Amino acid sequence: MGVSRAHPYGPARAIPATPWEVDGRGLRPGTFADQLGHPDGDLVVFLRHAGCCFCGEMIADVHAAARTPGFPSPLLVHQGDRIQGEDLLAALPGARAIADPERRLYTAFGVERGGAAEMFGPAVWRCGIRALGKGHGIGARVGDGWTLPTLVLVHDGRIVWEHRGRHAGDHPDLTELVPEARTPA
């Protein structure tokens, strides 16, 4: 598993400054910060690239978990433009998503890129079997194929939990987010 942190080692930190307007679906007019404020927190999911089996798996898993009372409101960030995002999220008409083809939010939040071991190592192959077993295949790539999965939970404008994937298929245990959303650090 990747590095999931509830920030017990120190205080939660402020979200990075992102003063530009965002575009996407299900969004309010304004900046990234204007999209936040759900009472249970906002789970910001920085997706790998469209076409990745792990990207499809992450979208499905997050939206299944979001049905749990107290789960934070998902806010997906993808590397395509708005139209590509509509294609990516066609099966989820109510999903909120930010189109970030220039990767400005990815950069602001320090989303990392992997190398060959993080994309093709043994753990990735095992996770690939998991994703394929859930029905998530490989399609046309839209975005940077070297992006590692990253999720951050924002509550009251502060990052109170994060998961930084160690490899392409490294997904967090989403069940740990319900208590975290209710009791921010």
N, C-alpha and C positions, 0 to 999 in steps of 0.2 A: 504494500500500500504506500501511497505517496505521503507527503507530509501534510497532515491535517492538524491545524492548530486552533485551539480555543483561546489562545493568548493568556494562559494562566501564568506565564512567565513575565508578564508585564501588562500595562494597560492597553486597551484597544486603541487602534490608531485611526486617525482621520482618513477619509477617502482622499485620493490624489485630486489636485485641482484639475478640472476638465471644463474650462469656460466656454467651449464651443457648443453649438447646437447639434443635437443628435437627430438621426432619421431612422425610421424603421416602421414597425407595426405595433399597434396597441399602446402608443406612447402619448404623453402629454407634450405640448409644444415646449421646447426649451432644451436645457442642457442635461447631461447625465444625472446630476444631482436632483433635477426636477422630476426624474422618474422614480425616485426613492420615496420611502415614507410609509410603507405598509406596516400596520401595527405588529405583525409577527416578524418583521424584518424583510429584507429583499435579498434573495439568493442570486447573485450575479454569476452567470455561467459563461465563461469564455470558452467557446467551442473550438475544437480543432478545425479542420477544414471540411466543408461540405463534400460529400463523397466518401468520407471516412466511416467505416463501420462503427468506430467508437463514438463518433459524433452523433450518429443516429441512435445508438444505444444510450448515450448520455441524455439526449433530448427526451427519449421515451421514459427513462428511469426517473428523471427529475419531474416530469409531468405526472407520472404515476404517484410519486411521493407527495406531490403538491395536493393531492386529494385528502391527505391526512390533516385533520384539524390542528392548527397551530404551526403548520409547516410554513416557512417563509414564502413570499410571493416570488416565483421565478422571473428573472430578467435575463434573457439570453442575449449574448453578444456574438455575432458571426462575422466572418471576413468577406462576405459577399455584399453586393449592393442590395437595395431594397427589393428589387424584383427577384434576385437570386434567393433572398431570404424568404420571400413568399413561396417559392418552389420548395425550399428546404423544410418549411414549417406548414405545408399545405394540409397535413393531417391534424393540425392543432390550431383551429381558427381563432381561439382566444389567447394564444400565446403572445406575450410581450417580447419584442426582440429589437435590438439595435443593430443596424447595418454599419459595419466598421471596415470597409474595404481598404482604407489607408492604415489600419491597425493602430489608430491613435489611442484608443482606450487600452488595447493590449499593451502598448508601450507604457502608458501612464501607470498601469497596475503591475508592470514588471512581469508580464506573462512570458515565460521562458520558451526557448526553442531547444529541441533535443538534437542529438547526433545519431549516428548509425545504431549504437547500442540501445538508445531510448526508442527508436522506431522499429528495430528488427530483432531485438534480443529475445531470448527464450520466454521471458515473462510476457512479452508482447504477443507472441504466438499463442500462448495459453489464453490470454485475454481475447485474442481474435476468435478462438474457438468458442469462447463464452458469448461474444457478440453475435457471431454467425448462428449459434444455437438459439439465440433470441430472435432471429430473423433479420438481422441488420447486415446488409451486404456492402459491397464497395461500388461506388459510382464515380462520376466525373468530379475531379478535384476542383474546388473553388476556394482559393486561399493558400496560405503557407502550410505545406504538408509537414513541416518540422515543428509545428506548434505543439506544446505540451498542454494537457488539460489543466485548467485552473478554475476554481470556484471560490468566491468570497461572499460571506454573509455580512450585510451591512444593516446595522440597527442604529437609528438616531444619528445617521451621518458618520458612523464609525465602523470600521472593520472589526468584527468580534470573533470571526472564525474564518479560516481559509484552508483550502486544499491545493497544494502544488503537486501535480502529478510527477512521478519519477520516470514514467515512460508513457507512451502513447495510449495505452489501454488502462492506465491507473485511475480508477474511479473511487471516490470516497464512499463510506457507509452513510447514506443519506438519513438513516434513522437517528443519527446523533444530532441532527439539526433541530428537531422539535424542541428539546429542552433548551438548547442554545438560543433559539429565537425568543423563547419566553423569558430567559434570564440573561440578558447581555452582560458581558464581562465589564 
